[in-house]
Each structure stands twice: as C-alpha cells, then as structure tokens.
Amino acid sequence: MEYIGEKLKDKEYEERRTSYGLIFNEKDEIAVAYIEKYNMYNLIGGKIEEGENSKEALIRETKEEIGYSLKDIKYIDNLGCYYYFELMDKYELGIMDFYKAKIDKKICNPIEEDHELIWIKPEEIADKMYFEYHRYFIRKYLKEL
C-alpha cells in the first residue's frame, strides 16, 4: 500500500478505515458532496462500519449521502494517509479503498441533509477537495486515463 502525508513522531494516530467512490454519470462527471457549513468538497464515501466490507460501505454511504444506488462497481486501489483532521482536532491514519462506479437510480432522499450533490469533471474539482487524499487520488486517477 502506498502512504502519503507526514507521520509526526510525537503524535498518536487513530486508524480510520474508509471507502470512497469515483462515481460517474453519463457525461463522465463525478459525484461530489459539497458541505456548505464547512465550504468542503468530498468524494462520496466514508467510514467502514463493523461487519461490512469496503464495497458495502461505499454502497451504504452513497445511499446516505446522496440517495442513489450504484452499478458497475470496480475496485481501483488503496491508499494510506497520515493527516490532522482539524474539524475533529485529531490525528488520523486513513486506510482507504477507492472504487470506480456508475450512478444508478435515485432510491431515497439523502439521510445526510447537509450534503449537496454536485456533478463535475474530475479535472475541475481535484484541487478544491478538502482532504489531501481526495486531491491526491483524483490527480492519480487522471494521470492513469
């Protein structure tokens, strides 16, 4: 697994296992969640809960964040990242799985009402993502096209 970010020797890192998707529509735009109160852009996904695998977590998080189901889900890669999460005031080691998928059907209203779904070309959003690992992964994906 590739690791990014700087691990500070005097800090304790809490491990956080997550799953994220590069979720495409028919225009080759990706789904991004915008959270206005933090002026934050994020890939769709999040923490893997106990008893689920990373693909199941992505499916659940997509439903919770934007209310859609997915199709053609394909594993891409994993990544580790050492970072300081300012909003939570803690240091984390993110262990992330990334998938590529296509948006399917609207199945419900999003549970996380503060997440606004935005469709945008990956090259237009890469530098605006809140988390370093999202910026890194989108750029890496664009280089491999």
Secondary structure, DSSP 8 states (H G I E B T S, - for coil): -EEES---TT---EEEEEEEEEEE-TTS-EEEEEEGGGTEEEEEEEE--TT--HHHHHHHHHHHHH-EEEEEEEEEEEEEEEEEEGGGTEEEEEEEEEEEEEEEEE-S--SSTTEEEEEE-HHHHGGG-SSHHHHHHHHHHHHT-
